[in-house]
Amino acid sequence: MTNERLPARPEMAEVFILMALSLAARSTCKRLAVGAVVTNWDGTEVVALGYNGNARKLSNTCDYATPGSCGCVHAEMNALLKAPYDPNRPLRLYCTHSPCPTCSKLILNTSIESVGYLHRYRDVSGVALLREHGLSVTEVEFNLDHFTRIHAEITVTPTKEHCYGCEDDHPEGR
């Protein structure tokens, strides 16, 4: 049974990119906010999350103002610290930005076999490195309209019919 009122469903890659964008909002880096999500291969489990910022016990600011050398731990690094390693269980990584060369080297030391990103980082040599070593790397086509339309479609003002067991009258909703 399909609901024709709902828009086309977004691809799971878009869902994970939206999660990465949400995580990027937690970034404490002044130059660039980045988020990362690691999933199992079939996309049914999120196994690790990360965003960029200073180390856990340090202040929530960049160490230096130099672009590319601010001292923040990258989102991919934070996610990889938490991701399980099993060479027989491939993982996928979704990031707001394509990985830098250092993060790409770290990715090669994990069981991640696929990387999806929304924006190209200024240094694309990390992407080339991953592809050179057989990883699938793709720029994810992200359609925010999928999410704004679905949000509008499922957002309702509660009425008495929506308040199960409630005897109060809600003329203006709740």
Z-matrix of the N, CA and C atoms (Angstrom, degrees):
N
C 1 1.443
C 2 1.532 1 108.75
N 3 1.316 2 117.24 1 126.43
C 4 1.461 3 121.19 2 179.58
C 5 1.520 4 109.51 3 -109.50
N 6 1.303 5 114.63 4 152.67
C 7 1.442 6 120.84 5 177.13
C 8 1.516 7 107.11 6 -107.74
N 9 1.337 8 116.95 7 106.03
C 10 1.455 9 120.21 8 -175.65
C 11 1.517 10 113.32 9 -71.37
N 12 1.328 11 117.82 10 -11.79
C 13 1.457 12 120.10 11 177.73
C 14 1.514 13 110.98 12 -75.24
N 15 1.324 14 118.32 13 -23.02
C 16 1.457 15 121.52 14 -178.15
C 17 1.523 16 110.67 15 -84.39
N 18 1.331 17 117.02 16 144.06
C 19 1.465 18 119.64 17 177.78
C 20 1.527 19 110.77 18 -72.28
N 21 1.308 20 115.26 19 173.51
C 22 1.465 21 120.38 20 177.28
C 23 1.523 22 109.42 21 -55.96
N 24 1.309 23 115.72 22 143.24
C 25 1.470 24 120.25 23 -179.33
C 26 1.521 25 110.43 24 -74.16
N 27 1.332 26 116.83 25 138.78
C 28 1.464 27 118.71 26 177.14
C 29 1.527 28 110.35 27 -72.40
N 30 1.312 29 115.85 28 154.00
C 31 1.456 30 120.88 29 173.40
C 32 1.530 31 107.91 30 -67.08
N 33 1.343 32 117.32 31 153.50
C 34 1.458 33 120.37 32 179.17
C 35 1.532 34 111.17 33 -61.57
N 36 1.315 35 117.80 34 -32.25
C 37 1.467 36 120.12 35 176.78
C 38 1.526 37 110.19 36 -58.58
N 39 1.328 38 117.57 37 -39.44
C 40 1.467 39 121.14 38 177.75
C 41 1.524 40 110.92 39 -65.18
N 42 1.327 41 116.95 40 -39.48
C 43 1.464 42 121.21 41 178.86
C 44 1.527 43 109.86 42 -61.76
N 45 1.334 44 116.80 43 -44.39
C 46 1.458 45 120.13 44 -179.47
C 47 1.532 46 111.88 45 -70.45
N 48 1.319 47 117.66 46 -33.17
C 49 1.468 48 120.50 47 174.44
C 50 1.526 49 109.61 48 -65.28
N 51 1.330 50 117.90 49 -39.96
C 52 1.465 51 120.76 50 176.86
C 53 1.527 52 110.38 51 -61.80
N 54 1.335 53 116.59 52 -39.25
C 55 1.466 54 119.97 53 175.30
C 56 1.523 55 110.50 54 -62.47
N 57 1.327 56 117.03 55 -43.53
C 58 1.466 57 121.24 56 179.77
C 59 1.535 58 110.48 57 -62.66
N 60 1.323 59 116.75 58 -39.67
C 61 1.467 60 120.34 59 177.12
C 62 1.530 61 110.59 60 -63.28
N 63 1.315 62 116.81 61 -39.80
C 64 1.468 63 120.60 62 177.93
C 65 1.522 64 110.71 63 -64.31
N 66 1.336 65 116.38 64 -41.12
C 67 1.467 66 120.42 65 178.04
C 68 1.528 67 111.25 66 -65.62
N 69 1.320 68 117.14 67 -35.67
C 70 1.466 69 121.09 68 179.50
C 71 1.528 70 110.97 69 -60.09
N 72 1.319 71 116.94 70 -26.52
C 73 1.470 72 120.32 71 178.09
C 74 1.529 73 111.63 72 -64.87
N 75 1.334 74 117.68 73 -18.80
C 76 1.471 75 121.82 74 177.67
C 77 1.534 76 112.32 75 -87.49
N 78 1.308 77 117.61 76 -5.91
C 79 1.460 78 121.98 77 -178.01
C 80 1.524 79 110.81 78 -58.85
N 81 1.335 80 115.22 79 144.61
C 82 1.465 81 120.16 80 175.34
C 83 1.524 82 111.28 81 -111.24
N 84 1.316 83 117.31 82 7.25
C 85 1.456 84 121.86 83 177.99
C 86 1.531 85 108.67 84 -76.62
N 87 1.331 86 116.31 85 133.50
C 88 1.470 87 120.80 86 -178.25
C 89 1.525 88 113.01 87 -76.35
N 90 1.343 89 117.26 88 -24.80
C 91 1.461 90 120.23 89 -173.84
C 92 1.522 91 113.92 90 -89.08
N 93 1.333 92 116.69 91 -45.27
C 94 1.454 93 119.81 92 -173.82
C 95 1.522 94 110.31 93 -150.43
N 96 1.316 95 117.39 94 123.99
C 97 1.466 96 122.21 95 177.61
C 98 1.525 97 108.55 96 -91.37
N 99 1.336 98 116.25 97 124.60
C 100 1.465 99 121.56 98 -176.86
C 101 1.525 100 109.25 99 -131.28
N 102 1.332 101 116.45 100 141.18
C 103 1.455 102 122.24 101 174.96
C 104 1.515 103 110.28 102 -126.92
N 105 1.344 104 116.10 103 154.98
C 106 1.468 105 121.35 104 -178.39
C 107 1.526 106 109.81 105 -143.39
N 108 1.331 107 115.42 106 142.91
C 109 1.464 108 123.10 107 178.54
C 110 1.524 109 107.86 108 -132.10
N 111 1.334 110 117.01 109 130.63
C 112 1.466 111 122.10 110 175.82
C 113 1.522 112 107.05 111 -109.93
N 114 1.332 113 115.91 112 131.28
C 115 1.469 114 121.22 113 179.30
C 116 1.522 115 109.89 114 -124.96
N 117 1.331 116 114.89 115 165.36
C 118 1.459 117 117.82 116 170.31
C 119 1.527 118 107.48 117 -70.15
N 120 1.313 119 116.65 118 172.81
C 121 1.469 120 121.05 119 -171.65
C 122 1.522 121 112.68 120 -61.96
N 123 1.335 122 117.77 121 -40.45
C 124 1.471 123 118.68 122 -176.61
C 125 1.525 124 113.34 123 -88.24
N 126 1.320 125 117.22 124 3.45
C 127 1.462 126 120.24 125 173.99
C 128 1.514 127 115.09 126 74.15
N 129 1.332 128 116.97 127 23.60
C 130 1.463 129 119.56 128 -179.88
C 131 1.525 130 112.64 129 -100.39
N 132 1.338 131 117.02 130 -7.44
C 133 1.466 132 121.26 131 179.32
C 134 1.525 133 110.54 132 -138.94
N 135 1.311 134 116.02 133 133.22
C 136 1.461 135 120.83 134 169.07
C 137 1.521 136 104.94 135 -90.23
N 138 1.325 137 117.13 136 123.61
C 139 1.473 138 120.31 137 -175.32
C 140 1.526 139 113.17 138 -108.28
N 141 1.337 140 118.23 139 -16.04
C 142 1.464 141 120.03 140 178.42
C 143 1.527 142 109.48 141 -162.70
N 144 1.336 143 114.48 142 152.26
C 145 1.462 144 122.12 143 179.51
C 146 1.519 145 108.86 144 -133.02
N 147 1.320 146 116.94 145 154.36
C 148 1.455 147 119.74 146 175.93
C 149 1.512 148 111.59 147 -160.03
N 150 1.324 149 115.12 148 155.25
C 151 1.464 150 122.00 149 171.38
C 152 1.511 151 106.49 150 -146.25
N 153 1.331 152 117.13 151 161.38
C 154 1.461 153 119.15 152 -174.78
C 155 1.524 154 111.90 153 -88.39
N 156 1.309 155 113.89 154 146.13
C 157 1.456 156 121.44 155 179.61
C 158 1.514 157 108.92 156 169.66
N 159 1.297 158 116.24 157 -178.14
C 160 1.453 159 120.46 158 -178.46
C 161 1.524 160 110.53 159 -71.58
N 162 1.313 161 116.58 160 167.25
C 163 1.469 162 121.93 161 -179.47
C 164 1.526 163 110.31 162 -63.53
N 165 1.303 164 115.36 163 155.33
C 166 1.459 165 123.92 164 -173.27
C 167 1.533 166 114.67 165 -46.57
N 168 1.303 167 119.65 166 -46.65
C 169 1.466 168 121.27 167 -173.55
C 170 1.533 169 113.37 168 -94.07
N 171 1.322 170 116.56 169 7.47
C 172 1.468 171 120.62 170 179.77
C 173 1.529 172 109.67 171 -103.88
N 174 1.324 173 115.56 172 169.43
C 175 1.469 174 119.70 173 -179.14
C 176 1.529 175 110.20 174 -65.03
N 177 1.307 176 116.35 175 153.20
C 178 1.468 177 122.19 176 -178.02
C 179 1.523 178 111.65 177 -83.13
N 180 1.311 179 115.77 178 54.65
C 181 1.460 180 121.98 179 177.06
C 182 1.520 181 108.18 180 -141.27
N 183 1.328 182 114.98 181 163.31
C 184 1.467 183 119.71 182 173.77
C 185 1.524 184 108.49 183 -69.35
N 186 1.335 185 116.81 184 149.01
C 187 1.462 186 121.06 185 176.59
C 188 1.526 187 111.32 186 -75.28
N 189 1.357 188 116.19 187 -35.04
C 190 1.461 189 122.33 188 -176.19
C 191 1.524 190 108.99 189 -138.39
N 192 1.323 191 116.13 190 160.10
C 193 1.462 192 121.13 191 179.67
C 194 1.527 193 112.75 192 -91.20
N 195 1.323 194 118.09 193 -1.32
C 196 1.464 195 122.26 194 -176.82
C 197 1.526 196 111.16 195 -72.77
N 198 1.350 197 118.38 196 119.51
C 199 1.464 198 120.29 197 177.67
C 200 1.528 199 111.39 198 -57.25
N 201 1.308 200 116.31 199 131.89
C 202 1.457 201 121.18 200 -179.82
C 203 1.516 202 113.21 201 84.98
N 204 1.316 203 116.77 202 -11.20
C 205 1.474 204 121.19 203 178.90
C 206 1.523 205 110.66 204 -137.42
N 207 1.320 206 116.54 205 41.18
C 208 1.468 207 119.77 206 -176.80
C 209 1.527 208 112.29 207 -79.52
N 210 1.336 209 116.22 208 -12.88
C 211 1.458 210 120.19 209 179.39
C 212 1.513 211 114.34 210 92.14
N 213 1.310 212 118.01 211 -2.35
C 214 1.471 213 120.52 212 179.58
C 215 1.531 214 110.73 213 -73.96
N 216 1.314 215 115.34 214 146.82
C 217 1.461 216 121.86 215 173.75
C 218 1.529 217 106.00 216 -79.58
N 219 1.321 218 116.54 217 130.38
C 220 1.463 219 120.59 218 -176.53
C 221 1.528 220 111.75 219 -70.86
N 222 1.326 221 115.98 220 153.83
C 223 1.468 222 122.63 221 -179.41
C 224 1.527 223 110.87 222 -57.36
N 225 1.335 224 116.39 223 -43.22
C 226 1.467 225 120.03 224 -179.77
C 227 1.517 226 110.64 225 -62.54
N 228 1.326 227 116.66 226 -41.42
C 229 1.464 228 121.01 227 179.22
C 230 1.522 229 110.64 228 -61.07
N 231 1.330 230 115.76 229 -46.46
C 232 1.468 231 119.54 230 179.41
C 233 1.526 232 111.48 231 -61.87
N 234 1.316 233 117.34 232 -39.66
C 235 1.473 234 120.45 233 179.15
C 236 1.531 235 110.54 234 -69.09
N 237 1.333 236 117.07 235 -41.45
C 238 1.465 237 120.58 236 -178.05
C 239 1.525 238 111.89 237 -65.67
N 240 1.333 239 116.83 238 -31.10
C 241 1.475 240 120.50 239 176.87
C 242 1.524 241 111.51 240 -60.48
N 243 1.316 242 116.20 241 -29.68
C 244 1.464 243 121.50 242 -175.54
C 245 1.526 244 113.22 243 -99.87
N 246 1.316 245 117.80 244 -13.13
C 247 1.471 246 121.84 245 -175.28
C 248 1.524 247 111.09 246 -75.97
N 249 1.325 248 117.09 247 140.70
C 250 1.472 249 119.87 248 176.60
C 251 1.527 250 110.26 249 -71.28
N 252 1.323 251 115.71 250 151.09
C 253 1.461 252 119.47 251 175.81
C 254 1.518 253 109.30 252 -115.25
N 255 1.308 254 114.71 253 122.43
C 256 1.459 255 121.76 254 174.34
C 257 1.525 256 105.93 255 -152.71
N 258 1.335 257 117.98 256 110.26
C 259 1.466 258 119.76 257 -177.08
C 260 1.521 259 113.26 258 -61.09
N 261 1.325 260 117.52 259 -16.13
C 262 1.472 261 121.17 260 178.08
C 263 1.524 262 112.57 261 -94.76
N 264 1.314 263 116.60 262 2.30
C 265 1.464 264 121.18 263 -179.07
C 266 1.532 265 109.09 264 -128.75
N 267 1.333 266 117.71 265 88.04
C 268 1.465 267 120.12 266 -177.38
C 269 1.532 268 111.90 267 -66.22
N 270 1.324 269 114.36 268 149.24
C 271 1.458 270 121.68 269 -179.35
C 272 1.519 271 110.08 270 -122.65
N 273 1.331 272 114.91 271 165.46
C 274 1.466 273 122.44 272 174.53
C 275 1.519 274 108.72 273 -120.59
N 276 1.329 275 116.27 274 145.94
C 277 1.453 276 122.89 275 177.12
C 278 1.520 277 108.50 276 -120.02
N 279 1.335 278 116.10 277 131.73
C 280 1.464 279 122.34 278 176.28
C 281 1.521 280 107.33 279 -120.43
N 282 1.340 281 116.73 280 128.18
C 283 1.472 282 121.70 281 -176.70
C 284 1.520 283 110.24 282 -131.73
N 285 1.327 284 114.51 283 154.43
C 286 1.460 285 118.33 284 174.34
C 287 1.522 286 110.89 285 -69.59
N 288 1.351 287 117.23 286 -28.95
C 289 1.457 288 122.53 287 -179.25
C 290 1.532 289 109.63 288 -132.08
N 291 1.312 290 116.87 289 150.93
C 292 1.463 291 119.57 290 178.39
C 293 1.535 292 109.10 291 -63.84
N 294 1.332 293 116.78 292 147.37
C 295 1.477 294 120.71 293 -175.68
C 296 1.529 295 112.83 294 -67.00
N 297 1.320 296 114.67 295 143.85
C 298 1.465 297 121.17 296 174.20
C 299 1.535 298 108.31 297 -73.34
N 300 1.327 299 118.64 298 170.72
C 301 1.470 300 120.50 299 179.95
C 302 1.537 301 113.70 300 -58.30
N 303 1.329 302 118.21 301 -41.01
C 304 1.467 303 120.21 302 -179.32
C 305 1.523 304 110.81 303 -66.07
N 306 1.326 305 117.74 304 -45.73
C 307 1.466 306 120.13 305 178.25
C 308 1.532 307 110.41 306 -63.41
N 309 1.325 308 116.60 307 -36.08
C 310 1.470 309 119.89 308 178.36
C 311 1.521 310 111.11 309 -62.79
N 312 1.330 311 117.11 310 -39.33
C 313 1.467 312 119.86 311 176.58
C 314 1.524 313 110.55 312 -63.63
N 315 1.316 314 117.01 313 -40.60
C 316 1.470 315 120.31 314 177.23
C 317 1.528 316 111.00 315 -64.02
N 318 1.325 317 116.17 316 -41.61
C 319 1.473 318 121.28 317 179.48
C 320 1.532 319 109.83 318 -59.12
N 321 1.324 320 116.91 319 -39.10
C 322 1.469 321 120.56 320 179.09
C 323 1.528 322 112.35 321 -62.04
N 324 1.329 323 117.49 322 -22.98
C 325 1.466 324 121.96 323 179.04
C 326 1.527 325 112.92 324 -90.35
N 327 1.310 326 117.97 325 11.18
C 328 1.470 327 122.37 326 -179.15
C 329 1.519 328 109.83 327 -118.32
N 330 1.319 329 116.22 328 -174.51
C 331 1.464 330 120.01 329 176.40
C 332 1.531 331 111.65 330 -96.48
N 333 1.330 332 117.10 331 17.65
C 334 1.470 333 121.00 332 175.18
C 335 1.522 334 108.58 333 -74.15
N 336 1.319 335 115.50 334 129.82
C 337 1.462 336 121.28 335 179.79
C 338 1.516 337 113.31 336 -119.31
N 339 1.339 338 116.21 337 -5.83
C 340 1.459 339 120.34 338 -178.12
C 341 1.525 340 108.90 339 -144.95
N 342 1.341 341 115.75 340 135.75
C 343 1.459 342 122.00 341 178.59
C 344 1.524 343 108.80 342 -127.90
N 345 1.319 344 115.72 343 128.96
C 346 1.460 345 121.75 344 174.01
C 347 1.519 346 108.51 345 -119.14
N 348 1.316 347 117.43 346 140.55
C 349 1.460 348 120.67 347 -179.83
C 350 1.521 349 109.71 348 -141.29
N 351 1.339 350 115.64 349 159.27
C 352 1.465 351 121.26 350 -179.36
C 353 1.528 352 111.71 351 -95.21
N 354 1.338 353 117.42 352 -47.55
C 355 1.471 354 122.30 353 -177.14
C 356 1.518 355 110.18 354 -116.64
N 357 1.335 356 115.83 355 145.94
C 358 1.456 357 120.96 356 175.65
C 359 1.527 358 110.09 357 -79.41
N 360 1.324 359 115.59 358 127.50
C 361 1.467 360 120.82 359 175.05
C 362 1.524 361 108.16 360 -71.83
N 363 1.333 362 117.75 361 155.28
C 364 1.475 363 121.50 362 -176.18
C 365 1.512 364 113.44 363 -59.21
N 366 1.336 365 117.82 364 -28.54
C 367 1.466 366 122.25 365 177.69
C 368 1.528 367 107.37 366 -109.54
N 369 1.324 368 116.66 367 106.88
C 370 1.468 369 120.35 368 -175.76
C 371 1.528 370 112.93 369 -91.88
N 372 1.318 371 117.86 370 7.65
C 373 1.464 372 119.36 371 -178.94
C 374 1.538 373 111.61 372 -66.39
N 375 1.331 374 117.70 373 -23.46
C 376 1.464 375 120.63 374 175.99
C 377 1.517 376 111.67 375 -64.49
N 378 1.323 377 116.08 376 -40.07
C 379 1.470 378 121.09 377 177.87
C 380 1.524 379 109.58 378 -64.01
N 381 1.312 380 116.62 379 -44.52
C 382 1.470 381 120.79 380 179.34
C 383 1.528 382 110.55 381 -60.67
N 384 1.315 383 117.00 382 -42.08
C 385 1.463 384 121.39 383 179.29
C 386 1.532 385 111.15 384 -60.74
N 387 1.319 386 116.72 385 -45.57
C 388 1.473 387 120.43 386 179.56
C 389 1.530 388 111.02 387 -62.26
N 390 1.316 389 116.09 388 -45.56
C 391 1.475 390 120.10 389 179.96
C 392 1.521 391 111.22 390 -64.40
N 393 1.330 392 116.12 391 -39.78
C 394 1.461 393 121.83 392 178.22
C 395 1.532 394 111.87 393 -56.45
N 396 1.315 395 115.81 394 -30.16
C 397 1.459 396 120.99 395 -177.57
C 398 1.526 397 112.93 396 -104.82
N 399 1.333 398 115.39 397 22.62
C 400 1.460 399 120.94 398 169.43
C 401 1.514 400 117.92 399 86.65
N 402 1.324 401 118.72 400 6.08
C 403 1.455 402 119.87 401 177.59
C 404 1.524 403 110.00 402 -82.25
N 405 1.304 404 115.61 403 145.24
C 406 1.463 405 121.66 404 173.67
C 407 1.527 406 107.44 405 -82.12
N 408 1.326 407 117.10 406 123.82
C 409 1.466 408 122.01 407 179.18
C 410 1.518 409 107.94 408 -128.32
N 411 1.340 410 116.45 409 123.48
C 412 1.465 411 120.05 410 -177.35
C 413 1.520 412 111.60 411 -135.94
N 414 1.313 413 114.12 412 145.17
C 415 1.458 414 120.78 413 171.83
C 416 1.526 415 105.64 414 -84.59
N 417 1.318 416 116.68 415 119.39
C 418 1.463 417 121.75 416 -175.26
C 419 1.524 418 109.73 417 -79.96
N 420 1.319 419 115.65 418 130.18
C 421 1.460 420 120.14 419 173.84
C 422 1.519 421 106.99 420 -80.09
N 423 1.313 422 115.80 421 116.92
C 424 1.460 423 121.49 422 -174.32
C 425 1.520 424 109.16 423 -112.94
N 426 1.311 425 116.08 424 124.82
C 427 1.456 426 121.53 425 -179.83
C 428 1.527 427 108.31 426 -114.86
N 429 1.323 428 116.22 427 96.96
C 430 1.460 429 120.38 428 -179.21
C 431 1.526 430 111.39 429 -59.05
N 432 1.327 431 116.34 430 -25.96
C 433 1.465 432 120.70 431 179.60
C 434 1.533 433 111.75 432 -58.83
N 435 1.340 434 117.29 433 -32.06
C 436 1.471 435 119.69 434 176.11
C 437 1.518 436 110.83 435 -54.71
N 438 1.321 437 115.56 436 -40.29
C 439 1.457 438 120.82 437 -172.85
C 440 1.519 439 112.56 438 -86.29
N 441 1.332 440 118.34 439 -35.96
C 442 1.461 441 119.07 440 179.74
C 443 1.523 442 110.68 441 -71.65
N 444 1.326 443 117.45 442 -37.87
C 445 1.470 444 119.07 443 178.76
C 446 1.518 445 111.20 444 -68.25
N 447 1.316 446 117.60 445 -42.37
C 448 1.466 447 119.86 446 -178.96
C 449 1.524 448 109.66 447 -66.93
N 450 1.329 449 117.30 448 -37.29
C 451 1.457 450 120.04 449 178.05
C 452 1.528 451 110.02 450 -62.89
N 453 1.315 452 116.78 451 -44.62
C 454 1.470 453 120.27 452 179.04
C 455 1.522 454 110.44 453 -64.39
N 456 1.316 455 117.18 454 -36.29
C 457 1.462 456 121.90 455 -177.91
C 458 1.527 457 112.31 456 -69.08
N 459 1.319 458 117.66 457 -35.46
C 460 1.467 459 118.93 458 -175.10
C 461 1.524 460 113.04 459 -98.55
N 462 1.335 461 117.62 460 -6.77
C 463 1.456 462 120.32 461 178.42
C 464 1.514 463 108.69 462 -83.66
N 465 1.305 464 115.82 463 121.15
C 466 1.461 465 120.78 464 179.63
C 467 1.521 466 108.90 465 -129.33
N 468 1.323 467 116.15 466 154.65
C 469 1.447 468 120.97 467 172.70
C 470 1.514 469 106.80 468 -88.21
N 471 1.327 470 117.57 469 119.42
C 472 1.463 471 119.51 470 -177.74
C 473 1.520 472 112.14 471 -59.90
N 474 1.301 473 115.56 472 136.79
C 475 1.457 474 122.54 473 173.99
C 476 1.513 475 106.73 474 -121.25
N 477 1.319 476 116.34 475 -178.54
C 478 1.461 477 119.70 476 -179.28
C 479 1.533 478 110.23 477 -57.23
N 480 1.331 479 117.42 478 -34.83
C 481 1.467 480 120.44 479 -179.93
C 482 1.528 481 111.32 480 -64.96
N 483 1.347 482 117.60 481 -28.55
C 484 1.457 483 121.55 482 -179.95
C 485 1.526 484 112.81 483 -84.04
N 486 1.322 485 117.36 484 -17.06
C 487 1.469 486 121.77 485 -177.76
C 488 1.523 487 109.02 486 -96.67
N 489 1.294 488 116.25 487 85.47
C 490 1.448 489 121.11 488 -178.10
C 491 1.517 490 110.70 489 -61.50
N 492 1.311 491 116.68 490 124.86
C 493 1.455 492 121.65 491 177.39
C 494 1.523 493 113.25 492 80.04
N 495 1.326 494 118.13 493 2.19
C 496 1.459 495 121.36 494 -178.33
C 497 1.521 496 108.72 495 -91.98
N 498 1.293 497 116.77 496 132.33
C 499 1.464 498 121.41 497 -179.62
C 500 1.522 499 111.85 498 -97.78
N 501 1.336 500 117.48 499 -7.53
C 502 1.465 501 120.52 500 -177.91
C 503 1.510 502 110.39 501 -73.84
N 504 1.321 503 115.17 502 150.62
C 505 1.444 504 121.27 503 175.72
C 506 1.530 505 107.41 504 -90.21
N 507 1.319 506 118.69 505 131.87
C 508 1.467 507 122.99 506 -178.90
C 509 1.516 508 110.08 507 -121.61
N 510 1.354 509 117.57 508 73.30
C 511 1.463 510 118.37 509 -176.77
C 512 1.534 511 113.49 510 -62.69
N 513 1.336 512 118.26 511 -30.48
C 514 1.461 513 120.75 512 -179.34
C 515 1.511 514 112.09 513 -108.34
N 516 1.308 515 116.94 514 15.45
C 517 1.459 516 120.02 515 -176.81
C 518 1.506 517 110.16 516 84.04
N 519 1.294 518 117.67 517 -166.86
C 520 1.461 519 123.87 518 -177.68
C 521 1.488 520 111.81 519 -122.33
